[in-house]
């Protein structure tokens, strides 16, 4: 390649480097102002109802329930769940795609070597002598050619289309990271809720069996009274009906227990039945802490993975506009090839056998402008849709948190009322028992009072389970649980 041509190529490369800071399309300015920022709201409106503190909340919120078994289940799920493994694999794939996009800014090329052997026929005419014609004779000549070459191409990203592609790939990788974080948030909450449901079913099953025992005692007593003539057949049928109804309530609870056990096994990446031995012994439903830290709305919007995913999608769609706009401009590619060729392999790499080729190539989609304009409009529409989705995700997150605070706060009030009701029922049962021992009340009165106490205890247990469930929903709405 001549010196003038080489200088032209180098000048073109230098010019492209000067333009490297330029990229067509809109520059991403970050997400729009979130609702708490734009309105000046620095606190949750429903926080007073839940008696929640604005302190930063802990990410490992389940540890505040003080249940070692639950802690172990959540840790096992985050480590072994196939859903988490799948989300991590998608993240690695997105990062690999980003790396591939980045390599497109660099030259690409390769090396080749070849040996060519050929046998070529030659023909000649003999000279005429002595008045006679000589026969034509054929000969074969062998030719060998050896070559080694290196070629490269470099598409100059003068107008930034490839850099916009890298920007979009980086945003998509960030979105996959947010999806992994969101999977951890969802999984921690799902494990905790399944565990609470398991312990609630165990408590309800124990209370149902206790109530069934009282109902059997009531049936025996009513039967004795019927034999003495102080009770009618209808009384026996009524008690028998209640007993059968209680008996019918137990099998569904037992089935639910097995379903909860298998659900927890699945969530922790184990086969059904793997957790039966560890979780079958009954235990109480864990209770939320007295004080709950929730932070502020601005921190919520930065923390929630679904909002971060929506923001990354917005950034990616903005970058894709520049990708499409870059098609309006010409593409410049530098081509180069250097090599050696000789008929003798021993002389292949001599300077006299060296050859070089270099040239720029320019292509321009002049006749595709209408199609490109349509693609640009489509990319802008996608960006606008991503912006709307982001704003909707912000509003949904705030509504989710405020609603969770409301439910949690009112459920705490309900549990307080149930605690008072259960205490009253227990006191009433104690009073009736004293009257029974004094001969003033009958055994049926005592059994009824004890049954009422069990009913209120069951209502309180269900209320506490619902309170813990609302606490779990609150932590999920705050975007907690990922690391």
N, C-alpha and C positions, 0 to 999 in steps of 0.2 A: 504494500500500500504506500502510495506516495506521501511525501511530507505534507503537502497541501491538503490532501484528503484526510490524513490523520488529524491535522490541526482543525479541520472543520468538524470532525466528530467530537473532538475534545471541547471545542467551543459550544457545541450543542449540549453536551453533557453538563458543562458549566452553567449554561443558561437555564437548564432544567433544575439544577440545584438552587439557583437563585429564586426560582418559582416554587420551590418545595414547600415554602411556608404558606402558599396560597392553596385553597381548596374551594371548589365551587359548592354551592348549596348553602343553606342556613347553618350557622354555628349554633350548637346547643347551648342554651343559656341556663340550663337547670330546670327543675320542675317549677310550676307556678306557685305562688304563695298559697300555703295550706290554710285551711279555714281558721285555726286558732291564731295564726300569725296575722291574717288579714282582718280579723274581727277584734283582735286584742284579747281574746279569751285565754287566760293562762291557767285555768283550772277546769276540772270536770264539774258540770252543773249538778250532777246527782251524787257527788261525793259525800255531802253531809248526810244523805239518807243511809249510806252504808258505813258511816263513821270511819271513812278511809282517810289516810294521811297522804300528803303530797310528796313524801320522801321517795327516793328512787327504789323501785321494787326489785327483789332478788330474781335473777334469772332461773335458778333452781327452786322454784316456788313450792314444789311438792315436799321439800324438806321441812317446810313450816308446818305440815300436818303431823309431824312427829310419829311417823309410822315406818319402822325399819323395813318391813316387808314391802310396802309400797315403794320405798326408795330403791330397793333392789330390783323390783319389777321394771320401773322406769329406766334405770340404768341398763338393764339387760335389753330392753326394747330399743333404746337408742344405739346400742352396740350391735345388735343381732337382727333387727327387723329387716326383712327383704325390701320393704318400701324405702328405708333409709339407704340401703345399698344401691338400689335402683337410682335414687336421686343423686347419689355420689357419682355413679357411672355417667349419668347425663351431664353432670358438671364437668367431669374429665373430658367427655366428648366435646363439649362447648369450648373448653380451653384448648383442646387440640385443633379445633376449627379456627380459633383465634390465631394460634401459632402458624397454621397453614396460610392464613391471610397475610400475616406479617412477612412470610418468606417471599410473597409475590412482589415486594418492593426491591428484592435483590435480583441480580442477574441469574439466569439459569443456563446451564450448558452441560456438555458431556465430552467424553473422549472416545475415540474409535481407532482401531488398527485393522489393517486388511492386507492380505497377500493375494495377488492376482497372478494366475498362471494360465497361459494360452498357447495353443499350438495352431499356427496359422499356415495354410498351404500357399506356396508360391509356384508359378508356372513360367516357362520360357520357351522360345522357339529356337531350334537348332539352325545353324547356318546351312545353306545349300552348297554342297560341294560335289564335284565330279558329275554334275548333271543329275544328281539324285537328291531327294528331300529327306533331311534328318528327322527322326522321330522327336516330338516334343517331350520334354522330361519334366516331371513334377517333383518338387521338394517341399519339406515341412520345416518351418522355423519355430523354435520355442521362445516365448517372451515371458518374463517375470517382472512383476511390479510390486513394490512394498510401499506402504503408506501408513502414517500415524498423524492424527489431527485432533485438534481441540476446538470446539465450537461453543459459542455463547450468544444468548439473546438477552436483551434488557429493555423492558418496556418502561419508558420514563413516565413517572406519575406526575406529569406537569400540572394537570388541573385537579389533582387530588381525588380522583374517583376511587383509587385503590385505598387511599388513606381513609376515605369515608367508609369503605367496606370494612377496614380494620376497626374503625370506631364502632360500627354496627355490631361486629363480632364480639368486641369487648363488652358492649352493653348486653348482648345476648348471654355471654358468659356470666356477667353479673346477675342477670335474671335467673339463670340456673342456680347460682349460689343462693339467691333468695328463695327459690323453690326448695332447695335442700333445708334451709333454715325453717321454712314454713312446714315442711314435712316433720321436722323435729317438734315444732310447736303442736301440731295436730296429734302426733303420736303420744307425746307426754300427757296431753289432756285426755286422749282416748283411753290410755292405760289407767290413768287415775280414775276416770269415770267408771270403767269396767270393774275396777277394784272396789269402788264404793258400792256399786250395784251388787257385787258378790257379798260383801259384808252386810248390806241391807237385807238381801234375801236370806242370809243365815240368821239374822236377828228376827226377821218375820217368821221364818220357819220355827225357830225356838218358841216364839210367842204363840204361834198357832198350835203347836203341840201342847203347850201349857194350858191354853184355852180348851183344847180338846179333852184334856184330863179333867178339867173342871166340869165340862159338859157331860162326861161319862158319870161323874159323881152325881151330877144333877139328875141324870136319867135313872141311876140306881135309887136315889132318894125318892123320886117321883113314883117309881115302880113300887117301892115299899109303901108309900102313902096310898097308892091305888089298892094294894092288897088289904090295907086297913080300912079302906072305904073313905079316905079323906081326899082323894084325888080322882078325877074322871079319866076315861080313856083318851079324851081329847088332850089332856095335859101331857100324857105320855107321848102322843103323836107329835105334839108341838116340840117337845124336847128332843124327840127322835129326829125330827126334821132338822133342827139346829145342829145336832150332832153330825148328821150326814152332810150337811153343808160345810161344816168345818173339815170333815174328812176329805171332801172334794177339793178343798183349797190347798191341801198339802202336796199332792202329786205335781201340780204345775210349779210350785215353788221348788221342789226337788229337781224338776227338769230345768228350771231357770238357773239353778246352781251349777248344773253340769254345763250348760251353755256358757255361763260366765267363765268357768274354769277353762273351757276350750278356747274361748275368745282371748283370754289373757295369754294362753299358751301360744296362740297364733300371733298375737301382737309382739311377743318376745322372741319370735322366730323358732318356736318349738312345735312339736306335733301334739295333737289332742291327747289329753291325759297326762302330759308330762309334769303338770303342776298340781295334780290332784292331791298327792301326799303332803305337799307343802302348804296348800291353801284350804284343804277340807276342814281342818280344825277351825271352829268358829272364832271370830274376833269382832270387836266393836268397830263401827264406822269411824274413821278418823275425823276429828273436828277441826275446823279452821282456827287460826290464831285469833286472839282477842283484837289485835290491831292489824290492819291490812294496808300496806304501802302500795300506792298506785302511780306515783309520779304525776306528770302533767301532760296535757294533750300534745304539745310539741314533741316531747320525748317519745310519746306513743307513735307518732307519725314517722319518726326516724327509726323506731325499733321494729314495727310490724313488718314481717317479711313480705306479706302480700302487697303492701304499699311500695316497698322497695322494688319488688318485681314489676309492678305497674310503671314505676318511674324508669326502670331500665328499658322496658318495652317502648316507652316514649322516646328515650334517647336513641334507641336503635332505629325506630321509624324516622326520626329526624335525620339521622345519618344517611339513611337509604334515599332520601331526597337528593342529596349530593351525588350519590352513586348514579342516579338516573340523569341528573343534569350534566354530569361529566360526559355523557354520550354525545352531547351537542358539539363537543370539541374534538379536534383530531388526536389520534393516537400516534405517538412517536416511539419507534422501536429501533434499538441499535443492534446490528447483526455483526458478528465477527467470527472469523475462522482462521486458525493458524495450523500449519502442518508441515510434514516432511514427506517426500516421495523419492524413490530411487529404484533402480533395477537390481541393485546389489544391497542386501541387508546390512552389510558391513559399512556402507557409505550413506546409510539412511539419514543420519542426524548431522551430516555435514552442512555447513552454512550455505553452500551452493545449492542444496536441495530444499531449502526453506521457502515456504510460500505463505502469504498472509492476505486476508480479505476482510474488509470492514466497510460497512455502509449503513446509513440510516434509512429507515422505512417509515413512511407516513401513510396512515389510512384515516378516512373521514367518512362518516355515515351521512353524507349530504342528503341522500334521497330517503333516509329513514327518519327525518325530523318529525313528521306527523306522528309516527309510532312512538318516538321518544317523548314528544310532548304529552301524549296520552299516558305514558308510564310515569312521567313527572306528576301529572295531575292525580294519578292513582296513589303515588307515594305520599303526596300532600294530604290526600283524603285519609290514608292510613295513619298519618301523623295526627290529624285532627281527631280521629277515632281513639287513638291511644291517649291523647290528652283528655278526652271525655272520660275514658275508662279510669285514668289516674284520678281525676277529680271525684268520680263516683266511688272509687275505692277509699279515698280519704273520708268522704261523707259516711260511707258504710262502716268504716272502722270507728269513727266517732260515735255513730249511733249504736254500734255493737257494744262499745265500752260503757256508754251512758245507760243502755238498757240492762247490761249485766250488773252495773252498780245498783240500779233500781231494784232488780229482782233479788240481789243479795241482801240489800238493806231491808226490804220488806219481809224476806224470809227469816231474817234474824228476829224481827218483831213477832212473826208467827211462832217461831221456836220458843221465844220467851213466854208467850201465852200458853203454849202446849206444856211447858215446864210447870207453870202454875196449875194448869188443869190436872196434870198427872200427880202433882203433889196433893191436890185436893182429893183426887180419887183414892190415893193411898191412905190419906187420913180417914176418909169415909170407910174404907175397908177395915181399918184398925178399929174404928168406933163400932162398926157392926159386929166385928169379932168379939169385942168386949161385951156387947149386949147379948151375943149368942151364948157366951160362957156364963153370963148372968141369968140365962134362961128367958130373956126378954125377946130376943129375935130368933127366928128359925134358921135352920141350916140353909134353906133355900135363899133366905135373905143374905146370908153370908156369901154363898156361892155367887149370887148376883152382884154383890159388891166387889168380890174378887174379879169377876169377869169384867166389870166396868173398869177396874184398875188396869187390867191387862189391855183392854181396848185403848185406854188413854196412853198406856206405855207404848203400844204399837203405833199410835198416831204420832207420839213424840219421836220414836225411832225413825219413822218415815220423814218427819219434818227435819230431823237432823241430817238424814241422808240427802234430802233435797237441798239443805243449806250447804253442805259440802259440795254437792253438784254445782250449785250456783257459784261457789267459790272457785271451782275449777273452770267454769265458763268465764268468770271474770279474768282469771289469769290468762286464759287463751285469748280473750278479747284485747288484753294488753300486749299481746305479741311476745309473751315470755315462754322460755323453754328451750331456746336455741343458744348455741355457744359458738 
